[in-house]
Amino acid sequence: MKRVLVIGSGISGMACAVRCAHHGVHVTLVSPDPSERSQSVMAAGGINAVIAEHEEGDSVACHIEDTLKGGCWLGGQRAVTGLCSHGEEILKMLVGIGTVFSVDKQGQPLRRAFGGQTYKRTYYCGASTGKQIVSALIMEVRRFEAAGLIDRRLRRSFHSALIYDGVCYGALLYDETLDKPESVLADAVVMATGGQNALFGKTTGSTQCDGYAEGRLFMQGAALKNLEFIQYHPTTLETAQKRMLISEAARGEGGRLFYERDGKRIYFMEEKYGARGNLMTRDVISREIGAVKEQVFLDISFLGKKTIDERLPEVRDVCVKYGNINVYTQSIPVEPSVHFFMGGLAVHLNHETNIRNLFSVGECASMYHGANRLGGNSLLAAMYSGGVAADEIAGRPELGSAPDFSEFIAIECDKMEKRQSSDSPFPVMYIRDMLAESMREHMGIVRDENSLDEGIKDADYYLSVAGRLRYDSSVKRYTNYSLTGILTLARAALQCAKFRKESRGAHYRSDHPQTGEEYRSATIITFDDGNYSVRLDKEHEYES
Ligand SMILES: Cc1cc2nc3c(=O)[nH]c(=O)nc-3n(C[C@H](O)[C@H](O)[C@H](O)COP(=O)(O)OP(=O)(O)OC[C@H]3O[C@@H](n4cnc5c(N)ncnc54)[C@H](O)[C@@H]3O)c2cc1C
């Protein structure tokens, strides 16, 4: 029987596992925490689709156009066409497995407007779209577990891929419960490990998604794509631990951004961009907020208690709980913060990386969103990409016997075990915090060459220190061994941002404010003998 190892159990990992199981392929599904704690459960706003019976002027062609335009033409026509054309099928499938979408009094599904969309096409489940989808998928996973087709293993973290001669045969994992490594051989490995939040520390996302897997695979020969495109969400609320998202739904329902000058409200987005100013794409609004000297506020109070309670309960609750703000009467102080990573593992249309039998899906793959993701499109992409990878794997022959990885495994386990003495005064978490601070400063909403060079200098220094660190027993073994991968990923992202000498979408260079036709291609970075080699994907190698 064909065997697949899926690493990460958010929406994309589960979508892939379930579809593989439908094809009769056996899946080992691993993650450190249960799916109920994946970042996917945080998604509140909704999922995009064009459903023929509710079109009212909208069309799949328009969804494709909005997605390509929002991504500043880096999304890849064929990829985006595939994504948007499957919206209806995916939504109907989700309903079929028990996802309960919000409906009006006539039982018609409700939709909301999200930034960069010509029509309302974001379907939602109250304030918990991600949670609802995760719950429905968990039930499907359990069904296939009972049938013996899915083997769910928790407390497992990725360590490295088992690669021989450009082909992936499985992965080395770390089993936190037994505190020991575990190798799993498979006919295909699917990475579904989400975003890269550790690069910036405080973001709107989950700290589980730290980017280590991408960094480590990069060091093992996997190409990465579009790392410079990091989405800052324009409206987040500061708290001690993280940035709380004030969903775009608040502006979709009519919320208005403003600042005050001389006691007068200035609705700066509407003044500059007209009636749809508050629903410009996230990159545009984040930059505009960044340019305002005063504190920016979001006002939803005028929508009234009924609309807020019915349509925006998550915004109301986040504001009361984390900011002591009563949104019925008060405006919300907002700031942009890192929210989503358009870049990640470079994959072909079938979601295979440049390493044969190594696939990547969901947020850790770079494919559909180009230079800027539209709200509601990533849940769709997580579902769609999981299915695409599963169909591809199901259609492939079994791999046959794997080479002997015992020497590689012994070396890696030895490194994982080692409690080195150190000539560095810094503990692991201190370096991670320093990296995050440096990245926030040098890879912000606006960048320039000098600042990126400073960031590169910092990352190189932390990398040089990381090799000399003492094992830190106050944090998990995973936190110790993941440091170099995270630092390498950050260094690669800075290199990509330096390479792209133009401004496009989420990548804004104050020293190159123009958008250059010669840069209308994805950035591909590889790690060749310790060197970071960046190029543009002019031949569209990763769009085929
Ligand atoms: C606050 C918030 C709100 C959002 N709202 C929306 C929305 O309304 N609509 C929308 O379309 N998108 C939204 N997004 C984005 C969307 O939620 C994510 O892009 C999507 O859920 C990612 O799914 P995923 O399966 O790729 O990854 P995740 O759900 O992040 O799952 C990653 C999995 O990988 C595991 N993992 C991580 N590292 C390792 C490792 N080293 N080893 C093993 N396992 C690992 C994790 O434990 C987890 O199981 C939102 C994001 C945030 C942060």
The ligand as an ORCA input file, in Angstrom:
! r2SCAN-3c Opt
* xyz 0 1
  C      -5.603     35.608     13.231
  C      -5.696     35.046     11.830
  C      -6.883     35.121     11.127
  C      -6.963     34.605      9.842
  N      -8.148     34.691      9.172
  C      -8.259     34.181      7.919
  C      -9.503     34.218      7.219
  O     -10.516     34.680      7.730
  N      -9.534     33.700      5.961
  C      -8.445     33.157      5.342
  O      -8.540     32.725      4.193
  N      -7.264     33.096      6.005
  C      -7.137     33.581      7.268
  N      -5.937     33.499      7.929
  C      -4.832     32.736      7.328
  C      -5.111     31.227      7.441
  O      -5.685     30.975      8.691
  C      -3.874     30.376      7.286
  O      -3.124     30.772      6.168
  C      -4.256     28.911      7.107
  O      -5.131     28.506      8.129
  C      -3.005     28.066      7.116
  O      -3.359     26.716      7.178
  P      -2.207     25.634      7.121
  O      -2.846     24.303      7.151
  O      -1.291     25.914      6.001
  O      -1.339     25.891      8.433
  P      -1.705     25.894     10.001
  O      -3.127     25.886     10.283
  O      -0.882     27.002     10.529
  O      -1.131     24.504     10.504
  C       0.249     24.230     10.564
  C       0.449     22.885     11.207
  O       1.832     22.554     11.160
  C       2.286     22.190     12.464
  N       3.718     22.515     12.532
  C       4.317     23.711     12.514
  N       5.661     23.565     12.584
  C       5.900     22.236     12.636
  C       7.086     21.446     12.719
  N       8.303     21.995     12.762
  N       6.958     20.097     12.767
  C       5.726     19.506     12.722
  N       4.570     20.211     12.626
  C       4.671     21.557     12.587
  C       1.403     22.981     13.402
  O       1.397     22.427     14.682
  C       0.060     22.849     12.684
  O      -0.510     21.589     12.962
  C      -5.829     34.018      9.223
  C      -4.626     33.943      9.927
  C      -4.552     34.452     11.223
  C      -3.248     34.384     11.942
*
